[in-house]
Amino acid sequence: MIIFYFFLFFLFIFGPVFNTIGTWADSIFFISILLSIYHLFNKKNSIPSYVNYFSVLIPLSIFTSLIALFYPKITFGDLFQIVFKPIRIIITLIGAYSLFILIHNKYAEKYISIILNFIFFSVVVHAIIMIFQFHVPSFKEFVYSYTNTGEYRSSFEYNYRMGGLSGGSGGAVLSVVQSIGIIILPFLLNVVFTKYIKYLYFTCALIIFYSILLCGRSGIWSTLIFLPFSILLASKSNIFIKSFNLIRIIVLICIILFLIINLFNSELDESNPVFYAFNRSLDSFLNYNETGVFEDQTMNTLKTHILLPSDIKTILIGDTEVIVNSQFERSLNSDIGYIRNIWGLGLFGTILYILPMLKISSLSLKFFFYSNISKLLLLISFITLFFHFKERYIYTRMLFSIYSLILALFFFEVYMKKKYLSK
């Protein structure tokens, strides 16, 4: 039975979109629908109250769709995606809560440990899929034949950036999703007391990190920036001593890993695929090693993407063209999530769009010292909001699935234990 539950968690987080059928064939969405129906079919269950915080997205999508009707190139599919997005978000939230209830009812004594382990090992399994895709191109082509549209920004992305089951050829969002597996590790180690089991977790973390190297740089930065915070937040007692020891271990692992990678790159033939994959992900660190100057190409690019609208109409209600155009046909040359939100939804629409995330973040901060889950939710919320400065991360597939599961844990730990969120 535990394997079945793990399989549900994996599909809920990494279930692919079968793009060869259509963008609507989203297995995460259909799994969420089934879980939601199962949850609501039981009269004892109800929709968790925190879903109300996200209901503001419904009138926002209706208003945006009405504005979109005046865009001459709008299609029915475009309108459907605009209206469908808040529905997908809400159903994902209910599906996550249903998964939580299933685990809590079955394993009441250790439900937190099991859910965090399911998330962690789901990321591990997906990392193995990505690694296998890289080293066995025929496997990658088989998976992509069902999950990808065949559109890639470059041949480099197809050959050297692995997408796993994400429906793309890898990239920033997926790399950060993979990094979440490493970032929750300190919270898992709080409930692991056997030395050899801890070695297993560290080995799995290295597998995840390898998948990040095959995917994108953002996941590397996410790990380096937020793992120390995770270690500090997860510590329960002797915080300074425990944190120092854990940081020392992690730093030692990172140093050894980077030395191996650096040596590996220097010894590899430039025609080797691993050379190109690692060079792309570690170029800032490798350039620093060679020149002594640290320069991140992504940061340089993002500086040119800070483009704000100048006309009042776009500032107030947004521009539909920015919402409906894909990355291959876009008119706004900016990846930054907040910039694209402002152009697409207007300033007030953008505030409403991120308001649920801000509200949940404030609640997790309010109950910061009540539970470690509060700290973990706050951390993942901050990671999402932080990387939205790079590109669109808020409410994205996979990352929002993990967020929804942690939110369900938080709701039970705080609200259902007589700590009312409305206070």
Buried (B, 14 or more C-beta within 10 A) or exposed (E): EEEEBBEBBBBBBBBBBBBEEEBBBBBBBBBBBEBBEBBEEEEEBEBBEBBEBBEBBBEBBEBBBEBBEEBEEBEEEBBEBBBBBBEBBBBBBBBBBBBBBBBBEEBEEEBBBBBBBBBBBBBBBBBBBBBBBBEEEEEBEEBBEBBBBEEBEEEEBBBBBBBBBBBBBBBBBBBBBBBBBBBBBBBBBBEBEEEEEBEEBBEBBBBBBBBBBBBBBBBBBBBEEBBBBBBBBBBEEEEEEBBEEBBEEBEEBBEEBBEEBBEEBEEBEEEEBBBBBBBBBBBBBBBBBEEEEEEBEBEEEBEEBEBEBEEEEBBEBBBBBBBBBEEEEBEBEBBBBBBBBBBBBBBBBBBBBBBBBEBBBEBBBBBEEBBBBBBBBBBBBBBBBBBBBBBBBBBBBBBBBBBBBBBBBBBBBBBEEEBEBEE
